[in-house]
Amino acid sequence: MDKKLSRRTVLLRGLQLPMLGGAVAALAACESDSGDSLVCADPASMSSAQESVRRTLKYTEISSDPAKTCAACEFFHVAKDGTDGCGTCEMFSGEPVNPQGHCDSWSVDS
């Protein structure tokens, strides 16, 4: 049997492959999240002013740039007890931050 592919079939397959790849990547990302990532700031215990500052400075618990983490910022201070891994930040009035976090006020530690 000599089967020819129609233009419609080729276009459908061309659209289905990227969608399948995206789904596989999303599932892989879900599986790689071990659930034990450090969360230093509990939004439930923050005042609205504290939440507002974090939102304004676009604070994230994990930096998208490994070279620009809170631990490498001049405003970051290591936790005094050193047990939980969280530090504090001058930009957030000494409130806890993740050493692997990032915000728009990141400044190189000189």
TAGIPE-V833833 format. One line per field, one symbol per residue. psi: psi as a letter, one per 40 degrees, with the letter a starting at -180 (. if undefined). A space follows every 10 residues. Layout:
psi = ???
//
This chain:
psi = hhhihidddd dddddddddd dddddddddd deheefihhd hhddeiiddd ddddddefhi dhieheegid deieeihihd dedeeiaihd dffeiiihde aiieehhhh.
//
